[in-house]
Structures are given as structure tokens and as C-alpha cells.
């Protein structure tokens, strides 16, 4: 008997994964910009567009991180990008794991987030 794998949604391609990694790298800066723009009583049209773009991107990332099923992968992503901990320090945190294993967890997390964001955009 041949096992079939059902895919309800297309998976993210390499460009989408790169965009997701870039979005994760900029996540903390976006959060800071959102916080500063929220302090302004009345936003100019350009500020409002920027605010909405950053807010939507940030919410998508946060939602996608929450949807990561593997807790080890979720924790590695949380530490590296959401908390802004340097890769070196994340590797030190997982001192009993090989650094390549930590990198694989982070890469799987980026892939999971890219796939989830792709579903959101559908």
C-alpha cells in the first residue's frame, strides 16, 4: 500500500523563506517603530501606512510562531528572533546540543513560519 501525503496548501519556496527570515530579523525593530508610532496622537498618512504595514507583519509573525507545534523549535525561534538573543547565545543555551542541531531547529522554525504566513496570505 502506498501512503499518500495530503498537502492542503502550497509550501513556501526558497524566496519566501528568505523573506520570512528577513522579517524575523527585523521583528524587534518593527515592534519598536509600532510602539513609537502609537505615542503619536494623529498620524500622517505615510506614518499610518507604515504603522499598518509593520503591525500586520508583526501580528503575522507572532501568530505563526504561536502555531509552531514542536516546542523545541518554537523556543529556539522565540529566543533567537522574538527575544532578540544572539545566535551564539542561543547555541550556548542549548549547550548539550551540537550547534548544527540548533541551526536546524531555527531553520525548521523559519520554514514553518513561512508556510503559515503563506496560508495567511491566501
N, C-alpha and C positions, 0 to 999 in steps of 0.2 A: 504494500500500500504506500502510495506517495503522499507525504504530508504537504499540505498547501499552506502557505503563509498569506494571510489576508492583510493587505495594506489599504486602509480606507483613505489615506491621504498620501500625497507625494512627499518624499523625504527631501530635506533641504540639500541643495547642491553645494559644491565647494565655495562658490562665491557667497552664497547665503550664510554659510558657516563663518566665513571671514568677516562678513558684515556683522554677524552676531558677536563675534569676538571683539570687534571694534566697539560695538555698542556696550558690551560688558566692561571694556577698558574705560570707556567714558562715563559709565554709570554714576560714579560718585560726583564727578563734575556736574553732570546733569542735575543730580539731586541738589547740589549747592546753588545752581542757577535757578532752579524752581523755587527754592526757599527765598532767595533774594527777590525774585520777581513777585512772590506772594506778599512781600513787605510793601510793595508799591500800591497805592490806593487805586489809581486809574492807569491802566497800561496803554501805551501807544499801540497802534495796530501791529507794528513789527514785533513789539515785545509780546503781544498777545499770541501772535502766530508762533513765536519761539517757545513761549510758555506751553502752549498746547502740544507742540511737537515733542518737546522734552518730557512733558507729563505723560503723553501717550506711550512714548518709547520706554520710559521708566516703568510705567504700570505693566506693559507687556513683559518686560524683563522680570519684574517681581512675580508676576503671575506664572510665568514659565518656570522660574526657579522653584516656586512652591509645588509645581506639578512634577518635578523630578521624583521618581519613585525610589531609586536607590539612595538611601540615606547617606552613605559614604560619599557618593558623587555630589549629592546636594550640599553636604557640609564643606567639601573641597571648593565648590563654586561659591558658596556663601563666604567662606574665608577669603578666597582669592579676589573676588570681584565686588561683592556686596560690602564686605568689611574693609576691603582695600589692603589686605595683608600681602606683602611681597611674596612672590613665588618661593624664594629661598626660605622664608619663614614658614610657609605652608609645608614645605618639604621637611623642615625641622620638626614641625608639629607631628607629622607622621613619621617619626624617626625610625620606626621599625619596618617601614616600607621602603622599597627602592625608589629613588626619585622618578624613575621612568613610570612606575606604577601610579604615583601621584599625578604625573603629567597625563597619563591615560585617563585617570578619573576626571581631571579637568577637561580634557578633550571630549570625553563622552558627555560631560555636562553641557559643554558648548553645543555639541551636536543635538542633544535633547532640547535645549532652549531654542536652537534654530528651527528644529522641526515643529515645536509648539508655536513659535511666532508665525511660522508659515501657515499653520492651521488658523491662527487668529486672523490673518490677512485674507483668508479665503472668503 
